[in-house]
Amino acid sequence: MLALAWRDNPDDVREFVEDRGYRVPIAIANEGLTRELRVVGVPTRCLASPDGRVLQIASGDDWRALLRAYAGM
């Protein structure tokens, strides 16, 4: 799992993560990456395979079922 911060100040992101005790890698996304991943708002969830396939996960979708289906592609 990788979390991406978008349009955020790195110091604010660091403080947010530390305050909440998150333990996942977090990167600051640039506009090119967010455009490629079709991010239009936050939060946005997607799965990206090593070969570059991206599956968008709509809010409210059963992401576990989507992950199982995606893994079988």
Secondary structure as UniProt FT lines:
FT   STRAND          3..6
FT   HELIX           10..20
FT   STRAND          26..29
FT   HELIX           31..36
FT   TURN            37..38
FT   STRAND          45..48
FT   TURN            50..51
FT   STRAND          54..57
FT   TURN            59..60
FT   HELIX           63..71
//
